[in-house]
């Protein structure tokens, strides 16, 4: 189901989630997609994707303290995969999936955790679409730390698919509360995540 900010469907990017993980997303978000064609066309270039370092980790605490004994869960984005392919002469389809490591904290009292994350589509310096997803995980009985993968997200951009840079780019990360964002800005080592 597409998620649009306005009724101008043909002019804005569309974001769609699908549960089909066996879509062959084995390449980093670098511009590979589609199969061989008789014309030997190059795969279209994907937009630059950026994961802000302050949105790459998710800490959930019980109560207002941030001590280890009150930690419910911690999650980190460890990998972003995706590809781009032509969806028509004026439509670029980009597929994105996140790989996340989740750690259960000592204050956890539930078996299920819903982790909010987002994709924001920017055109130039302006956000033209943003959607928040919830990735639900069930803690394994015998593991404190485990890896999980989100659903595949498809973003349709209203641009001709070609092998040149566009003015679109993506920001991807965990959707944090103001206190979670402040915690990350104050406590975590800054890193730069870029996928080309």
Helices and strands as residue ranges (DSSP letters): E 14-18, E 48-51, G 53-55, E 57-61, G 68-70, E 71-88, E 91-104, E 112-123, E 126-138, E 145-149, E 152-157, E 168-174, H 178-187, E 193-195
